Amino acid sequence: MKGTVKSFNPTNRYGFIESETGEIHFFHATEWHLILKPKKGMAVEFTPVEVEKGMRATNIQRIRRTNNA
């Protein structure tokens, strides 16, 4: 699933991703598979998992947006 990082708290190492469908997914930095820190607005691809408290993003990878003009 694709989405956009909405927020990230570097102190507590967690954040939220909004999917293309508008759902909000929680994530922890341990699910981030890059050296770069998550930043607001960053395009990502992830695996959504339903957990007791809601939706969680796992296996998060950054994707590069392309301009096909």
C-alpha positions in Angstrom: 0.0 0.0 0.0 1.2 3.6 -0.7 0.9 6.6 1.6 2.5 9.7 3.0 4.2 10.3 6.3 2.0 12.7 8.3 4.2 13.0 11.4 7.2 11.5 13.2 8.3 12.0 16.7 12.1 11.4 16.8 12.3 11.4 20.6 9.8 8.5 20.9 10.5 7.1 17.5 7.0 6.7 16.3 4.8 8.4 13.7 1.7 8.2 11.5 1.2 7.5 7.8 -1.9 8.4 5.8 -2.6 5.8 3.1 -3.9 6.6 -0.3 -7.4 5.6 0.9 -7.2 8.1 3.8 -6.7 5.7 6.6 -4.2 6.6 9.3 -1.5 4.0 10.2 0.7 4.1 13.3 4.4 3.1 12.8 7.5 2.7 15.0 11.0 3.5 13.7 11.9 -0.2 13.9 9.6 -0.7 10.9 11.5 1.8 8.8 13.9 0.2 6.3 16.1 3.2 5.5 18.9 5.2 6.9 17.0 8.4 6.3 14.7 9.6 9.1 11.0 9.7 8.2 9.9 13.3 7.3 6.5 14.8 6.9 5.3 14.5 3.3 7.6 11.6 2.4 6.1 9.1 0.0 6.2 5.5 1.3 5.1 2.0 0.5 4.2 -0.3 3.4 2.3 -3.4 4.5 -0.8 -2.5 6.5 -1.6 -4.7 9.6 -4.7 -4.5 11.7 -3.8 -4.6 15.4 -5.9 -4.3 18.6 -5.5 -0.5 18.7 -6.1 0.1 14.9 -4.0 0.0 11.8 -0.2 -0.3 11.9 2.3 0.2 9.0 5.1 -2.4 8.7 7.9 -3.0 6.3 8.0 0.7 5.4 10.0 1.7 2.3 10.5 5.2 0.8 9.3 5.6 -2.7 10.4 8.3 -5.1 7.7 10.3 -6.8 8.1 10.8 -10.5 6.9 13.6 -12.7 5.3 12.1 -15.8 4.6 15.3 -17.6 
